[in-house]
Amino acid sequence: MKALIIADNNQLEFVDKEIPIPKDHEVLIKINAVALNHRDQFIREGKYPGISVGTILGSDASGTVLETGKNVDSVWKSKEVLINPNVNWGENSKVQSSNYHILGTPSDGLFCEYVTIDAQKIAEKPAHLSLENAAALPLGGMTAFRALFHHGRCQKGENILISGVGGGVAQFAFQFALAKGANVYVTSSDETKRTKSTELGAKGAFNYKDSNWVKEAKSKSGGFDLAIDSAAGEGINDLIKLMNPAGRIVFYGATQGKTQNLDVHRMFWNQITLQGSTMANDDEFKEMLAYVRKNRIEPIIDSVRPFNEIITAFDKMKAGDQFGKLVISLLSN
């Protein structure tokens, strides 16, 4: 089978591997489609911990079960499924274990034609989603779900701000909050992404590079009850200024680095919560899929291309040009 690995000097390389054989508790899946996440590009750039040469990349995929191990219910055979990319979350639902990681580094991932996976890590594909749309869902969807609902406690009618709306997790947080009935606002430095967001239901869209964007956002919204952020850095202080009393800021990344001069005085006086979040536990993966089914949410897809063109998708992610998920189809393979 064909697989995409991280090779020497952080180069991407296609290799041929044997089709794996499922163990007693596993299933063999024919991969139908995969999707990129920013972590895949970070691995390519050598910016991610635990990188091991020869590892198959990829955390998001949809597929069809071809074989079941002898301890797996044969009802799964021929079903179209999604894969939970968690490895070793652990017993504490509140936080991942010390040896937790995600498929695609250091464990082999899903950018390949066939994979074996523990049967407890699969879930039936939501019927309203295409195979390509479904592949875009797992990692970004579960990260957004935990940030928005577990930590953020998003409620109908609240004012919610989603920063960096072009990214995959931000996209899902945006869609999930809209489905909840929140008043959703977004930020992006890209005019096209701001326009698309308002077309999809955002109450307002702000360019965080404008010097007066905080004043504009405060004036238009009246303040925010919840902000979902992936950048951190000095931008956290802008979010603090925008929060209503007892507001919550949840961040799931720090692409802009540390916040050097955190506005702690405004935080304690207004009783603002600043909460870190990452991925989601295995139960939340199932809850996220149920939420997607109930609300018939469809991931926003930037583009779909064949497996042999996957490196061009990495290049597009590096440039930051995408709005929505970059999906790779293996259906013709």
C-alpha positions in Angstrom: 0.0 0.0 0.0 1.1 3.6 -0.5 1.8 5.7 2.6 3.1 9.3 3.2 5.9 9.4 5.8 8.1 12.0 7.4 11.6 11.2 6.0 15.1 12.6 6.6 15.5 16.3 7.0 11.7 16.6 7.5 10.9 15.8 3.9 7.6 14.2 2.9 8.0 11.0 1.0 5.6 8.3 -0.4 6.6 4.7 0.4 5.2 1.3 -0.2 4.3 -0.8 2.9 2.6 -4.1 3.5 -1.2 -4.0 4.1 -1.5 -4.6 7.9 -3.3 -7.6 9.4 -5.8 -6.8 12.2 -5.1 -8.2 15.7 -8.0 -9.8 17.7 -9.3 -6.5 19.0 -8.7 -4.5 15.7 -10.3 -3.8 12.4 -8.7 -3.4 9.0 -9.9 -0.2 7.3 -9.7 0.9 3.7 -9.0 4.6 3.9 -11.4 6.6 1.7 -10.3 10.2 2.5 -8.0 12.0 4.8 -7.7 15.7 5.9 -4.8 17.9 7.0 -4.3 19.6 10.3 -1.8 22.3 11.2 0.1 19.7 13.3 0.9 17.9 10.1 2.6 20.9 8.7 4.3 21.7 12.0 5.7 18.1 11.9 6.9 18.8 8.3 8.7 21.9 9.6 10.3 20.0 12.5 8.3 22.1 15.1 6.5 19.3 16.8 7.7 17.0 19.7 8.3 13.3 19.2 9.0 13.3 15.5 10.4 10.0 14.3 11.8 9.5 10.8 9.6 6.9 8.9 6.4 7.7 10.7 3.2 7.7 8.7 1.6 11.1 9.1 -2.1 12.0 9.5 -4.7 12.1 12.2 -8.0 12.5 10.3 -9.6 9.9 8.0 -12.8 8.2 6.9 -12.8 4.7 5.7 -14.6 1.4 5.2 -14.1 -1.6 7.5 -12.8 -4.6 5.4 -12.0 -7.1 8.1 -12.7 -7.6 11.8 -10.5 -9.3 14.4 -11.9 -12.4 16.1 -12.9 -10.4 19.2 -14.6 -7.7 17.2 -18.4 -7.8 16.3 -18.6 -8.7 12.6 -21.5 -6.2 12.3 -18.7 -3.6 11.7 -17.7 -5.2 8.4 -18.4 -3.0 5.4 -19.5 0.0 7.6 -18.2 3.5 6.7 -16.4 4.8 9.8 -14.4 7.7 11.4 -11.4 7.1 13.5 -10.8 8.7 16.9 -7.1 9.8 16.8 -6.6 9.7 20.5 -3.9 7.4 21.9 -3.7 6.8 25.7 -6.0 9.6 26.9 -6.1 7.8 30.3 -8.7 7.3 33.0 -9.1 11.0 34.0 -11.7 12.5 31.8 -10.6 16.0 32.8 -7.1 15.8 31.4 -5.0 13.6 29.2 -2.4 11.2 30.7 1.4 11.8 30.6 1.8 9.3 27.7 -1.0 10.7 25.6 -0.4 11.4 22.0 -2.3 11.6 18.6 -2.1 9.3 15.6 0.5 10.6 13.1 3.5 11.2 15.5 4.9 9.3 17.3 2.5 6.5 16.3 1.9 5.8 12.7 -1.1 7.8 11.3 -3.7 7.7 8.6 -2.1 9.1 5.4 -2.1 5.6 3.9 -4.4 3.3 1.9 -5.1 0.8 4.7 -4.8 0.9 8.5 -5.5 -1.4 11.4 -7.1 0.3 14.5 -8.5 -0.8 17.8 -12.3 -1.3 17.3 -13.0 0.9 20.3 -11.6 3.8 18.3 -14.0 3.8 15.4 -17.5 5.3 15.1 -20.0 5.0 12.3 -19.9 7.9 9.9 -22.8 10.4 10.2 -25.2 9.5 7.4 -25.6 13.0 6.1 -21.9 13.5 5.5 -20.0 12.5 2.4 -16.8 10.5 2.8 -14.7 13.6 2.1 -16.6 15.8 4.5 -16.5 13.1 7.2 -12.7 12.9 6.9 -12.4 16.5 7.9 -14.2 16.1 11.2 -12.4 14.1 13.9 -9.4 16.1 15.3 -10.6 19.6 14.7 -14.2 18.7 15.7 -13.3 17.2 19.0 -10.8 19.9 19.9 -13.5 22.6 19.2 -16.2 20.7 21.0 -14.2 20.4 24.2 -13.0 24.1 24.1 -16.5 25.4 23.3 -18.7 23.2 25.6 -16.6 21.5 28.3 -14.4 24.5 29.2 -16.3 27.4 27.5 -19.9 26.3 28.6 -21.3 28.0 25.4 -25.0 28.8 25.8 -27.7 30.0 23.5 -27.9 33.8 23.2 -24.4 34.4 24.4 -21.9 36.5 22.5 -19.1 34.3 21.3 -15.8 35.5 19.6 -13.9 33.0 17.5 -10.4 34.1 16.6 -8.5 33.1 13.4 -11.6 31.7 11.8 -9.8 30.2 8.7 -8.3 27.4 10.8 -9.9 24.0 11.2 -10.6 24.0 14.9 -11.9 27.6 14.7 -14.2 26.6 11.8 -15.8 23.9 13.9 -16.1 26.2 17.0 -17.8 28.7 14.7 -20.3 26.1 13.3 -20.9 24.5 16.7 -21.7 27.8 18.4 -24.0 28.8 15.6 -25.9 25.5 16.0 -26.2 26.3 19.7 -27.9 29.6 18.9 -25.1 31.8 20.1 -24.4 35.2 18.6 -21.1 34.4 16.9 -18.4 36.9 15.9 -15.0 36.1 14.3 -11.6 37.6 13.6 -9.3 37.2 10.6 -6.8 39.3 8.8 -8.1 37.9 5.5 -11.0 39.9 4.0 -12.3 36.9 2.0 -12.5 34.8 5.2 -14.3 37.6 7.0 -16.8 37.9 4.2 -17.4 34.2 4.0 -18.0 34.0 7.8 -20.6 36.7 7.7 -22.3 34.9 4.8 -22.4 31.7 6.9 -24.0 33.5 9.9 -21.4 35.5 11.8 -22.9 38.7 13.4 -19.6 40.5 12.7 -16.1 39.9 11.5 -13.0 41.9 12.6 -9.5 42.4 11.2 -7.3 41.9 14.3 -4.5 43.7 12.5 -6.5 47.0 12.5 -5.4 49.2 15.4 -9.0 50.0 16.3 -10.5 46.5 16.0 -11.0 46.0 19.7 -13.0 49.3 20.0 -15.0 48.3 16.9 -15.8 44.8 18.2 -16.8 46.2 21.6 -19.1 48.7 20.0 -20.8 46.2 17.7 -21.2 43.3 20.2 -21.5 45.1 23.5 -18.8 42.7 24.8 -18.3 38.9 24.8 -19.2 36.1 27.2 -16.8 33.6 25.6 -13.8 33.8 23.4 -12.2 30.7 21.7 -8.6 31.4 20.7 -5.6 29.6 19.2 -3.0 32.4 19.1 -2.4 33.6 22.7 0.6 36.0 22.6 -0.2 39.6 23.3 -3.6 39.2 21.6 -4.9 37.7 24.9 -4.9 41.2 26.4 -7.2 42.3 23.5 -9.6 39.5 24.4 -9.5 40.4 28.1 -10.5 44.0 27.2 -13.5 42.6 25.2 -14.9 40.2 27.8 -18.0 40.9 29.8 -17.8 40.4 33.6 -17.3 36.7 34.4 -16.3 36.1 30.8 -14.4 33.0 29.7 -11.4 32.8 27.4 -10.5 29.3 26.2 -7.3 28.8 24.1 -6.2 25.6 22.4 -3.0 26.9 20.9 -0.3 29.5 21.2 0.9 30.3 17.7 1.8 33.8 18.8 3.8 32.6 21.8 3.7 33.7 25.4 1.8 36.6 26.7 4.5 38.8 28.3 2.3 41.4 30.1 -0.9 39.6 31.0 -3.5 42.1 32.1 -4.2 40.4 35.4 -5.7 43.5 37.0 -8.5 43.6 34.5 -8.9 39.8 34.8 -9.4 39.7 38.6 -11.5 42.8 38.8 -13.9 41.5 36.1 -13.6 37.8 37.3 -12.5 36.6 33.9 -11.4 33.0 33.4 -8.4 32.1 31.2 -8.5 28.4 30.4 -6.2 26.1 28.4 -7.7 23.2 26.4 -6.5 20.5 24.0 -8.1 17.7 22.0 -11.0 15.9 23.8 -11.4 12.6 25.7 -12.9 9.5 24.0 -16.4 10.2 25.3 -16.4 13.7 24.0 -15.4 12.3 20.6 -18.7 10.4 20.6 -20.6 13.4 22.0 -19.2 15.6 19.2 -20.4 13.1 16.5 -23.8 13.0 18.1 -24.0 16.9 18.1 -22.9 16.9 14.4 -25.6 14.3 13.6 -28.4 16.1 15.5 -27.6 19.5 13.9 -26.6 18.1 10.5 -23.4 20.1 10.6 -21.2 19.8 7.5 -17.5 20.7 7.7 -16.4 23.6 5.5 -14.1 22.2 2.8 -11.5 24.4 1.2 -10.6 21.8 -1.5 -10.4 18.1 -2.3 -7.5 16.6 -4.2 -6.1 13.1 -5.0 -3.6 11.3 -2.7 -0.7 11.9 -5.1 -1.2 15.6 -4.8 -1.3 15.7 -1.0 2.0 17.7 -0.7 0.4 20.6 -2.5 -2.2 20.6 0.3 0.7 20.9 2.8 2.0 23.9 0.8 -1.3 25.6 0.9 -1.6 25.1 4.6 1.8 26.6 5.1 0.8 29.6 3.1 -2.4 30.0 5.2 -4.6 30.5 2.2 -7.3 27.9 3.0 -10.8 28.6 4.4 -12.0 25.3 5.8 -10.4 21.9 5.6 -7.9 20.5 3.1 -9.1 17.1 2.1 -7.4 14.3 0.2 -9.5 11.6 -1.6 -8.3 8.0 -1.9 -11.4 6.7 -3.5 -9.7 6.1 -6.8 -6.7 4.4 -5.2 
